[in-house]
Amino acid sequence: MTFADWKEGHQARCRPHLLTLRMLASDDAEVPSPWLATAKVAQATNAILAEVEAAGREVWAATGGSPGPGIFLSVRLSRLAAAAAVAAAGAGDFTQLRRHLRRFEALTSAIWAVQDVSR
């Protein structure tokens, strides 16, 4: 199995969770209750981060233990964005939630791009 196959598998497992986040971040989305939004955001962001970290470990192993530029920093930034999104959902601040979810998605896309370069 090639790295491209591994990465595609990780990205495919992220898609349903990214869709959930996109739906929550949509301006015309029906606003769920804060506790439900918190649960959905936490579940989706944790699943995405798990896949990104698994792919990062595979990059690390494939490159002989040499981490690609920015992978670890990118994952840490995504964790912070996820935490901010969960906090905004819990506070019922859906404007901030949408902003944080969009940022989380952009950071996740950047991580995939960095992993492409790193292999």
C-alpha positions in Angstrom: 0.0 0.0 0.0 1.4 3.4 -0.9 1.3 6.6 1.1 -1.2 8.0 -1.3 -3.5 5.1 -0.5 -3.1 5.5 3.2 -3.7 9.3 3.0 -6.8 8.7 0.8 -8.2 6.3 3.4 -7.6 8.8 6.2 -9.2 11.6 4.2 -12.2 9.4 3.3 -12.8 8.6 7.0 -12.7 12.4 7.7 -15.3 13.4 5.1 -18.5 12.6 7.0 -17.1 14.5 10.0 -16.1 17.4 7.9 -19.6 17.4 6.4 -21.1 17.6 9.9 -18.9 20.6 10.7 -19.8 22.3 7.4 -23.5 21.8 8.2 -23.0 23.3 11.7 -21.0 26.2 10.2 -23.5 27.0 7.5 -25.0 30.4 7.9 -28.5 29.1 7.1 -28.1 26.0 9.3 -30.7 25.5 12.0 -29.0 26.3 15.3 -29.0 23.3 17.6 -29.0 23.6 21.3 -25.6 24.3 22.9 -25.2 20.9 24.5 -26.1 19.1 21.2 -23.8 21.4 19.2 -21.0 20.8 21.7 -21.4 17.0 21.4 -21.4 17.1 17.6 -18.4 19.4 17.4 -16.4 17.4 19.9 -17.2 14.1 18.2 -16.4 15.4 14.7 -13.2 17.3 15.6 -11.8 14.4 17.7 -12.4 12.0 14.8 -10.7 14.2 12.3 -7.8 14.9 14.6 -7.4 11.1 15.1 -7.2 10.5 11.4 -4.8 13.4 10.8 -2.5 12.2 13.6 -2.6 8.6 12.2 -1.6 9.9 8.8 1.1 12.0 10.3 2.5 8.9 12.1 2.6 7.1 8.7 4.4 10.0 7.1 6.9 10.0 10.0 7.5 6.2 9.5 7.7 6.4 5.7 10.3 9.2 5.9 12.5 7.2 8.3 11.4 9.2 11.4 12.0 12.6 9.8 8.9 14.7 10.5 7.6 16.7 7.6 7.7 20.5 7.9 5.0 21.8 10.1 3.0 18.6 10.6 3.2 18.6 14.4 2.6 22.4 14.6 -0.4 22.1 12.3 -1.9 19.3 14.4 -1.4 21.4 17.5 -3.1 24.4 15.8 -6.0 22.2 14.8 -6.4 21.0 18.4 -6.6 24.6 19.6 -9.2 25.4 16.9 -11.2 22.4 17.8 -11.1 23.3 21.5 -12.2 26.9 20.7 -15.1 25.5 18.6 -16.2 23.2 21.4 -16.1 26.1 23.9 -18.1 28.4 21.5 -20.7 25.7 21.1 -20.9 25.1 24.8 -21.4 28.9 25.3 -24.1 29.0 22.7 -22.1 31.5 20.7 -22.9 30.2 17.2 -21.3 33.1 15.4 -18.0 32.2 17.0 -18.6 28.5 16.5 -19.0 29.0 12.8 -15.8 31.1 12.7 -13.8 28.4 14.6 -15.2 25.6 12.5 -14.2 27.3 9.3 -10.7 27.8 10.7 -10.5 24.2 11.8 -11.5 23.0 8.4 -8.9 25.3 6.7 -6.2 24.0 9.1 -7.1 20.4 8.5 -6.8 21.0 4.7 -3.4 22.6 5.2 -2.2 19.5 7.2 -3.2 17.2 4.3 -1.2 19.5 1.9 1.8 19.5 4.2 1.7 15.7 4.4 1.6 15.6 0.6 4.9 17.6 0.5 6.4 15.5 3.3 6.2 12.1 1.7 
